[in-house]
Amino acid sequence: MVVLAIIFCGHLGVNADESKELRGEVLSVSAETRILRLKHGGVDGVLEAGETDFAVIKGDALIFTPGDLIRGKLVRMEESLRLEGIWPARDFAERVVDNTNRQLHQDTLSRDPAPFRQIGENIPTFALYNQNGNVVLSRKLMGKKVVLNFIYTRCPMPMMCPAATQRMQNLQKLAREKGIKNLQLVSMTFDPDYDSPGVLKEYMLNRKIDESNFMLLSGDPGAITDLLRQFGVAARKDEHSNTYDHSMATILIDERGKITFRKDGMKWDENEFLKRL
């Protein structure tokens, strides 16, 4: 989870079960100390406008740079304030993402009661963020062979998401050994409320994932819900444990954006996809 801990707290007025959005501009960040200085407009009755230092996780310290605009949820934990769920917040990028995913939602509604996309259909249009905080539009995947699956970073079951990630890494290695190029691996999160770009970045670092042609995607929860429906993947969150009961699918998409193969379930063989690349 991305957590920015306020070192100068100001006036505490947010309960643990409440949250206030805080926006600001990054003035400086240190990957060594994991301290980020933010110039912000404050939150009425909670924090005065000004410049504040925050502690950040390693993922945030690596992806945010001076001049970046960010947003996050300000919450009170005991006698301190934190900023959780940190996302890029440039107006133009946010408008592009919102407009694109509004179209995605309308497309999902138009396909009811069965929005599921079959083999032979093109993937839906979407806009999400990757582990570096960059906007990824679905059209950017065109021209590449894409292997797509679905995970979440705090999955506690070794045979589920962690195993799926390892298989994707194995496929990446095998494809490189075979000299296969023009391949893009994509893992989309079930858990966008938790899996912000900094969390995704840290997940990749902890698992030593080669980012050269492997990306993790997260974004607006509504867009994720639409995409899960259109890709035929079920997910239900347990609010008490913050875990998900979910199905699993690994999907092959060709250079034109057409779904050409899928394997449902948690067990799949990398060679099933390798021979189709």
C-alpha positions as CSV (number, residue, x, y, z in Angstrom):
1,M,0.0,0.0,0.0
2,V,1.3,3.5,-0.8
3,V,1.5,5.5,2.3
4,L,2.8,9.1,2.7
5,A,3.2,9.8,6.4
6,I,3.0,13.5,7.3
7,I,5.9,14.5,9.4
8,F,4.4,17.9,10.3
9,C,0.8,17.0,11.1
10,G,-1.0,20.3,11.5
11,H,-4.5,20.1,12.8
12,L,-5.8,16.6,13.0
13,G,-9.5,16.3,12.1
14,V,-10.0,13.3,10.0
15,N,-11.2,10.0,11.5
16,A,-9.9,6.7,10.6
17,D,-13.0,5.8,8.7
18,E,-13.0,9.1,6.8
19,S,-10.8,10.3,4.0
20,K,-10.0,13.7,2.4
21,E,-8.4,14.1,-0.9
22,L,-5.1,16.1,-1.0
23,R,-3.6,17.4,-4.2
24,G,-0.2,19.0,-4.7
25,E,3.0,19.4,-6.6
26,V,6.1,17.4,-5.8
27,L,9.0,19.8,-4.9
28,S,11.6,17.2,-4.1
29,V,12.0,13.5,-3.5
30,S,14.9,11.4,-2.2
31,A,15.0,7.7,-3.1
32,E,17.6,7.2,-0.4
33,T,15.6,8.7,2.5
34,R,12.2,8.1,0.9
35,I,11.1,11.6,1.8
36,L,8.9,13.6,-0.6
37,R,8.2,17.3,-0.2
38,L,4.8,18.4,-1.4
39,K,3.4,21.8,-2.1
40,H,-0.3,21.6,-1.5
41,G,-3.5,23.5,-1.1
42,G,-4.3,21.9,2.2
43,V,-7.6,20.4,3.4
44,D,-10.2,22.6,5.1
45,G,-10.2,22.1,8.9
46,V,-7.6,19.4,8.7
47,L,-4.3,20.7,7.2
48,E,-3.2,24.2,6.2
49,A,-1.9,24.9,2.7
50,G,1.9,24.9,2.5
51,E,4.9,22.7,2.0
52,T,5.0,19.4,3.9
53,D,7.5,16.5,4.0
54,F,6.1,13.0,3.7
55,A,7.6,9.6,4.1
56,V,7.0,7.4,1.1
57,I,7.6,3.8,0.2
58,K,10.4,2.9,-2.2
59,G,8.0,2.6,-5.2
60,D,6.9,6.2,-4.8
61,A,10.4,7.5,-4.3
62,L,11.3,6.0,-7.7
63,I,8.4,7.0,-9.8
64,F,7.6,10.6,-8.7
65,T,9.9,13.5,-9.6
66,P,9.9,17.2,-8.9
67,G,7.1,19.0,-10.8
68,D,4.8,16.0,-10.7
69,L,1.2,16.7,-9.6
70,I,-0.3,14.0,-7.4
71,R,-3.4,13.2,-5.4
72,G,-4.1,11.0,-2.5
73,K,-6.4,10.3,0.4
74,L,-5.6,12.0,3.7
75,V,-6.6,10.0,6.7
76,R,-6.0,10.1,10.4
77,M,-4.3,7.2,12.1
78,E,-4.1,7.7,15.9
79,E,-2.3,11.0,16.3
80,S,-0.9,11.4,12.8
81,L,-2.1,11.9,9.3
82,R,-1.1,9.9,6.3
83,L,-1.7,10.1,2.5
84,E,-2.8,6.8,0.9
85,G,-3.6,5.8,-2.6
86,I,-1.2,8.1,-4.5
87,W,-1.9,8.8,-8.2
88,P,-0.6,11.2,-10.8
89,A,-3.0,14.1,-11.1
90,R,-2.2,16.2,-14.2
91,D,-5.5,17.7,-15.6
92,F,-5.0,16.6,-19.2
93,A,-4.1,13.0,-18.4
94,E,-7.0,12.7,-16.0
95,R,-9.4,14.0,-18.7
96,V,-8.1,11.5,-21.2
97,V,-8.5,8.7,-18.8
98,D,-11.9,9.7,-17.6
99,N,-13.2,10.2,-21.2
100,T,-11.8,6.9,-22.4
101,N,-13.2,4.9,-19.5
102,R,-16.6,6.6,-19.8
103,Q,-16.7,5.2,-23.3
104,L,-15.6,1.8,-21.9
105,H,-18.5,1.9,-19.5
106,Q,-21.0,2.8,-22.2
107,D,-19.7,-0.1,-24.3
108,T,-20.1,-2.5,-21.4
109,L,-23.7,-1.4,-20.8
110,S,-24.5,-1.7,-24.5
111,R,-23.3,-5.3,-24.5
112,D,-25.4,-6.3,-21.5
113,P,-26.5,-8.9,-20.5
114,A,-23.4,-10.6,-21.8
115,P,-20.5,-8.2,-22.2
116,F,-18.0,-11.1,-22.3
117,R,-15.7,-10.8,-25.4
118,Q,-15.2,-14.1,-27.2
119,I,-12.1,-15.4,-29.0
120,G,-12.0,-13.5,-32.3
121,E,-13.3,-10.2,-30.9
122,N,-11.1,-7.2,-30.3
123,I,-10.3,-6.1,-26.8
124,P,-12.2,-3.1,-25.4
125,T,-10.9,0.4,-25.4
126,F,-9.5,1.5,-22.0
127,A,-7.1,3.9,-20.2
128,L,-5.1,2.8,-17.1
129,Y,-1.9,3.6,-15.3
130,N,1.2,1.4,-15.2
131,Q,3.8,0.9,-12.4
132,N,5.6,4.1,-13.4
133,G,2.5,6.2,-13.2
134,N,2.2,6.6,-16.9
135,V,-1.1,6.5,-18.7
136,V,-1.5,3.4,-20.9
137,L,-4.1,3.5,-23.6
138,S,-5.3,0.2,-25.1
139,R,-4.4,1.4,-28.6
140,K,-0.7,1.5,-27.4
141,L,-0.8,-2.2,-27.3
142,M,-1.6,-2.5,-31.0
143,G,1.2,-3.8,-33.1
144,K,2.4,-6.2,-30.4
145,K,1.4,-9.7,-29.3
146,V,0.0,-9.3,-25.8
147,V,-0.3,-11.9,-23.0
148,L,-2.8,-10.5,-20.4
149,N,-3.7,-11.9,-17.0
150,F,-5.2,-10.6,-13.7
151,I,-3.7,-10.5,-10.2
152,Y,-3.5,-8.3,-7.1
153,T,-0.4,-7.5,-5.1
154,R,-1.6,-8.6,-1.7
155,C,-2.9,-12.0,-2.8
156,P,-2.2,-14.3,0.1
157,M,-2.4,-17.6,-1.8
158,P,0.9,-18.7,-3.3
159,M,-0.8,-20.9,-5.9
160,M,-2.9,-18.1,-7.2
161,C,-1.5,-14.6,-8.1
162,P,2.1,-15.2,-7.1
163,A,2.2,-18.4,-9.2
164,A,0.5,-16.6,-12.1
165,T,3.2,-13.8,-12.0
166,Q,6.0,-16.4,-11.9
167,R,4.5,-18.1,-15.0
168,M,4.4,-14.8,-16.8
169,Q,8.1,-14.3,-15.9
170,N,8.9,-17.8,-17.1
171,L,7.1,-17.0,-20.4
172,Q,9.1,-13.8,-20.7
173,K,12.3,-15.7,-20.3
174,L,11.4,-18.5,-22.7
175,A,10.3,-16.0,-25.4
176,R,13.5,-14.2,-25.1
177,E,15.5,-17.4,-25.4
178,K,13.5,-18.3,-28.5
179,G,14.2,-14.9,-30.0
180,I,10.5,-13.9,-30.0
181,K,10.1,-10.1,-30.2
182,N,7.2,-7.7,-30.3
183,L,5.8,-9.3,-27.1
184,Q,4.1,-7.4,-24.3
185,L,3.2,-9.0,-21.0
186,V,0.4,-7.2,-19.0
187,S,-1.0,-8.0,-15.6
188,M,-4.1,-6.1,-14.6
189,T,-5.0,-5.7,-10.9
190,F,-8.3,-6.8,-9.3
191,D,-7.6,-4.3,-6.5
192,P,-7.3,-0.7,-7.8
193,D,-8.2,0.8,-4.4
194,Y,-4.9,-0.6,-3.0
195,D,-2.7,-1.2,-6.0
196,S,-1.7,2.3,-6.9
197,P,1.4,2.9,-9.2
198,G,3.8,3.0,-6.4
199,V,2.5,-0.3,-5.0
200,L,2.8,-1.9,-8.4
201,K,6.4,-0.6,-8.8
202,E,7.4,-2.1,-5.4
203,Y,5.7,-5.4,-6.3
204,M,7.8,-5.6,-9.5
205,L,11.0,-4.7,-7.6
206,N,10.3,-7.3,-4.9
207,R,9.7,-10.0,-7.4
208,K,12.6,-8.9,-9.7
209,I,10.3,-8.5,-12.7
210,D,12.0,-7.4,-15.9
211,E,10.0,-4.3,-16.9
212,S,11.4,-4.2,-20.5
213,N,8.2,-5.8,-21.9
214,F,6.2,-6.5,-18.7
215,M,3.8,-3.9,-17.2
216,L,1.3,-3.9,-14.3
217,L,-1.9,-1.9,-14.8
218,S,-4.3,-0.3,-12.3
219,G,-6.7,2.7,-12.4
220,D,-10.3,3.7,-11.9
221,P,-12.2,0.9,-10.0
222,G,-15.2,1.3,-12.3
223,A,-13.0,0.8,-15.4
224,I,-11.4,-2.3,-13.8
225,T,-14.9,-3.7,-13.1
226,D,-15.9,-3.1,-16.7
227,L,-12.7,-4.8,-18.0
228,L,-13.2,-7.8,-15.8
229,R,-16.7,-8.2,-17.1
230,Q,-15.6,-7.8,-20.7
231,F,-12.7,-10.3,-20.3
232,G,-14.9,-12.8,-18.5
233,V,-13.2,-12.7,-15.1
234,A,-15.1,-12.8,-11.8
235,A,-13.8,-11.0,-8.6
236,R,-15.5,-10.4,-5.3
237,K,-13.8,-8.5,-2.5
238,D,-14.1,-9.6,1.2
239,E,-14.2,-6.2,3.0
240,H,-13.1,-7.8,6.3
241,S,-9.9,-9.3,5.0
242,N,-9.3,-7.1,1.9
243,T,-8.8,-10.3,-0.1
244,Y,-10.6,-11.4,-3.3
245,D,-12.4,-14.5,-4.4
246,H,-11.7,-14.5,-8.1
247,S,-11.4,-16.6,-11.2
248,M,-8.3,-16.5,-13.3
249,A,-7.7,-16.2,-17.0
250,T,-4.7,-15.7,-19.3
251,I,-5.4,-14.2,-22.6
252,L,-3.4,-13.9,-25.9
253,I,-4.1,-10.9,-28.1
254,D,-2.7,-10.4,-31.5
255,E,-1.1,-7.3,-33.1
256,R,-4.5,-6.1,-34.3
257,G,-6.0,-6.2,-30.8
258,K,-7.9,-9.4,-31.4
259,I,-8.3,-12.1,-28.7
260,T,-6.9,-15.3,-30.3
261,F,-6.5,-17.7,-27.3
262,R,-7.3,-17.9,-23.6
263,K,-6.7,-20.3,-20.8
264,D,-9.0,-20.2,-17.8
265,G,-8.0,-21.3,-14.3
266,M,-4.9,-21.0,-12.2
267,K,-2.9,-23.7,-14.0
268,W,-1.6,-23.0,-17.4
269,D,1.5,-24.1,-19.3
270,E,3.9,-21.4,-20.6
271,N,4.4,-23.5,-23.7
272,E,0.7,-23.3,-24.6
273,F,1.3,-19.6,-25.2
274,L,4.9,-19.8,-26.4
275,K,4.0,-21.9,-29.4
276,R,1.3,-19.3,-30.4
277,L,3.7,-16.3,-30.3
